[in-house]
Amino acid sequence: MSDLAEPDVLEIQTRLLDWFRISGRQFPWRQTCDPYAMLLAEKLLQQTVVREGVVQAYDDLLVAYPTPTALAEADVESIRTMIQSLGLHYRAQELVALTREISEKHGGCVPQDLKSLLALPGVGDYIARAVLCFAFGQDVPIVDTNVARILYRLFGLSGPMPANPARKRNLIELAGSLLPTGQSREFNLAMLDFGALVCKSSSPECDHCPLSPVCEFNISTTE
């Protein structure tokens, strides 16, 4: 792994944010900082390829159940019907259990600390950190498979990528070292989109990659 010098960090931040402002994806949950809406979106996106069905289910659920308390009181079968196109039907029960916990133990408000979020049913490291960053504006790194792949390539990490990178301390710390203070929301979104659109698992677009001048993966394959 390469030493991460401060100028390199600034260059990575600048290049990635410049790319994101032109090429970043647009989704309705990115137009809000409402913690409940963000939590709902992340649960729907869990183990799901982003597609129109997620957008439709997200919009429908927010209209029908605009608060955690409203969803907590919903019939599970009604929720299952609304999200059936996404598969993983157990998520209907998880959503009701999750919002019921928020309603009963947190006064209907999504908690804004990592420990409390992780204690919620169906909320793991990735979702908890995503809510803290995207909803509450905290400078928190988030790591999923896309982000982990960028980190492995960018810094020439060795060994196989972990099955659940969101829980790996070394990856969380490395992602955190890249965060620009006060711009973590935008930067984390940029990392997610960059991994999905450019630094893909197969056929990465290294020839058109704005990070190629500072990427160990690109440097090693062109030497």
C-alpha positions in Angstrom: 0.0 0.0 0.0 1.3 3.4 -0.9 1.8 6.2 1.6 -0.9 8.7 1.3 0.7 12.1 1.1 -1.4 15.2 1.7 -1.1 16.5 -1.9 -2.3 13.1 -3.2 -5.4 13.4 -1.0 -6.2 16.8 -2.3 -5.7 15.7 -5.9 -8.0 12.6 -5.4 -10.7 14.8 -3.8 -10.5 17.4 -6.5 -10.5 15.0 -9.4 -13.3 12.9 -8.0 -15.6 15.8 -7.0 -15.0 17.5 -10.4 -16.1 14.2 -12.1 -19.1 13.8 -9.9 -20.5 17.3 -10.6 -20.7 16.4 -14.2 -21.4 12.7 -14.2 -23.1 11.9 -10.9 -26.4 10.0 -10.9 -29.6 11.7 -9.8 -32.1 9.9 -7.5 -35.0 11.4 -5.5 -33.4 10.4 -2.1 -30.5 12.5 -3.0 -32.7 15.6 -3.0 -33.5 15.4 0.7 -31.7 15.2 4.0 -34.7 13.8 5.8 -33.4 10.9 8.0 -36.5 8.8 7.6 -36.5 9.1 3.8 -32.8 8.3 3.7 -33.2 5.3 5.9 -36.1 4.1 3.8 -34.1 4.5 0.6 -31.1 2.7 2.0 -33.3 -0.3 3.1 -34.9 -0.5 -0.4 -31.5 -0.3 -2.1 -30.0 -3.0 0.1 -28.9 -5.9 -2.1 -30.8 -4.4 -5.0 -29.5 -3.0 -8.3 -30.7 0.6 -8.6 -33.5 0.7 -11.1 -36.9 2.4 -11.7 -38.6 -0.1 -9.3 -36.6 1.3 -6.4 -37.6 4.8 -7.2 -41.2 3.9 -7.6 -41.3 1.9 -4.3 -39.6 4.8 -2.5 -42.0 7.4 -3.8 -45.1 5.2 -3.1 -44.0 4.4 0.5 -43.3 8.0 1.4 -46.7 9.1 0.1 -48.5 6.3 1.9 -46.4 6.4 5.1 -44.7 9.8 5.4 -43.3 9.2 9.0 -41.7 6.3 10.8 -44.8 6.0 13.1 -47.1 5.7 10.1 -45.1 2.9 8.6 -44.8 1.2 12.0 -48.5 0.9 12.1 -48.8 -0.4 8.5 -49.9 -3.9 7.5 -46.9 -6.0 6.5 -48.8 -7.4 3.5 -49.5 -3.9 2.2 -45.8 -3.1 2.4 -44.9 -6.3 0.7 -47.2 -5.5 -2.2 -45.7 -2.1 -2.7 -42.1 -3.5 -2.9 -42.7 -6.9 -4.5 -41.0 -5.9 -7.7 -37.7 -5.5 -5.8 -37.7 -9.1 -4.5 -36.4 -10.0 -1.0 -39.9 -9.8 0.4 -38.6 -10.2 4.0 -37.8 -6.5 3.8 -41.5 -5.6 4.3 -41.3 -7.2 7.8 -37.9 -5.5 8.4 -39.3 -2.1 7.5 -42.2 -2.4 9.9 -40.0 -3.8 12.7 -37.4 -1.0 12.1 -39.9 1.9 12.2 -41.7 0.3 15.2 -38.4 0.5 17.1 -37.9 4.1 16.1 -41.4 5.0 17.1 -41.4 3.2 20.4 -37.8 3.8 21.6 -36.8 7.0 19.8 -40.0 9.1 19.9 -40.5 8.6 16.1 -37.2 10.2 15.2 -34.3 8.4 13.5 -31.4 8.4 15.9 -28.3 10.3 14.9 -25.5 8.4 16.5 -23.8 5.2 15.2 -24.4 3.0 18.2 -28.2 3.7 18.3 -28.5 3.2 14.5 -26.7 -0.1 14.6 -29.0 -1.3 17.4 -32.0 -0.9 15.1 -33.3 -4.1 13.4 -32.0 -4.6 9.9 -29.5 -1.7 10.1 -25.8 -2.6 9.5 -22.6 -0.6 9.2 -23.2 0.7 5.7 -26.7 1.9 6.2 -25.9 3.4 9.6 -23.0 5.4 8.2 -24.9 6.4 5.1 -27.7 7.9 7.2 -25.2 9.7 9.4 -23.5 11.3 6.4 -26.4 11.8 3.9 -29.1 12.8 6.4 -27.2 14.4 9.3 -24.3 15.8 7.5 -21.7 14.1 9.6 -18.1 13.6 8.2 -18.4 9.8 8.2 -16.8 7.5 5.7 -19.0 4.9 4.1 -17.8 1.7 2.5 -19.6 -0.7 0.3 -18.3 -3.1 -2.4 -18.0 -0.3 -5.0 -16.0 1.9 -2.5 -13.8 -1.0 -1.4 -12.9 -1.8 -5.0 -11.8 1.8 -5.6 -9.7 1.7 -2.4 -8.1 -1.6 -3.3 -7.2 -0.4 -6.8 -6.3 3.2 -5.9 -3.8 2.2 -3.2 -2.7 -1.2 -4.5 -4.1 -3.2 -1.6 -3.2 -6.8 -1.6 -5.3 -9.9 -0.9 -9.0 -10.7 -1.6 -11.6 -8.1 -1.0 -13.7 -8.9 2.1 -17.3 -10.2 1.7 -18.6 -7.4 3.9 -16.2 -4.4 3.5 -18.5 -2.1 5.4 -17.3 -3.7 8.6 -13.6 -3.6 7.9 -11.8 -1.1 10.1 -8.8 -0.7 7.8 -11.1 0.2 4.8 -13.2 2.6 6.9 -10.1 4.4 8.1 -8.7 4.6 4.6 -11.9 5.9 3.2 -12.0 8.4 6.1 -8.6 9.7 5.3 -9.9 10.8 1.9 -13.0 12.7 3.2 -12.9 16.5 2.6 -14.2 18.2 5.7 -17.6 19.7 5.1 -18.0 17.9 1.7 -18.4 14.3 2.9 -21.9 13.9 1.6 -20.9 14.9 -2.0 -17.6 12.9 -1.8 -19.2 9.7 -0.5 -21.9 9.9 -3.3 -19.1 10.5 -5.8 -17.3 7.3 -4.6 -20.5 5.3 -4.9 -21.2 6.5 -8.4 -17.6 6.3 -9.5 -17.4 2.6 -8.5 -20.7 1.9 -10.3 -19.9 3.8 -13.5 -16.1 3.9 -14.0 -14.1 1.7 -11.6 -16.3 -1.3 -12.3 -15.6 -4.8 -11.2 -15.1 -5.9 -14.8 -13.9 -3.8 -17.7 -13.0 -0.7 -15.6 -12.7 2.4 -17.8 -9.1 3.1 -16.9 -8.5 4.9 -20.2 -11.1 7.5 -19.3 -10.5 7.6 -15.5 -9.8 10.9 -13.9 -8.0 9.2 -11.1 -5.7 7.2 -13.4 -2.6 9.5 -12.7 -2.7 8.7 -9.0 -4.1 5.1 -9.1 -1.8 2.2 -8.3 -4.0 -0.2 -10.3 -3.7 1.9 -13.5 0.0 2.5 -12.9 0.8 -1.2 -12.4 -1.1 -2.2 -15.5 0.6 0.3 -17.8 4.2 -0.3 -16.7 
